[in-house]
């Protein structure tokens, strides 16, 4: 079992920055991929970014490419999402997820474990 705990959400003005953290505990795999997703009110959960643990492979949704950066600290079992140039449309609950395979994925059904989410609100 893997437990994921997100932190770092909050309220920020448009153009501002936030850094989200996802701490993993329990049975963590050295080769599994991690992802960030988000869900706005009334919308489906959507892919934001993914990263592998064992090499610096990353993958981003087109809507955040160039503004968001996903990274990880293997020693701390933590994944980060640095969000810059935030827009009101980035407002959502952000979820961290882990899958049992090393291949990156943008699909929610391919992730086995989920955190509880952290709210990000961007005011205009």
PyMOL commands that set and color helices and strands:
alter all, ss='L'
color gray80, all
select helices_A, chain A and resi 74-76+88-90+108-110
alter helices_A, ss='H'
color red, helices_A
select strands_A, chain A and resi 2-7+10-13+18-26+33-39+46-52+58-60+68-73+78-83+92-98+113-114+118-123
alter strands_A, ss='S'
color yellow, strands_A
deselect
rebuild
show_as cartoon
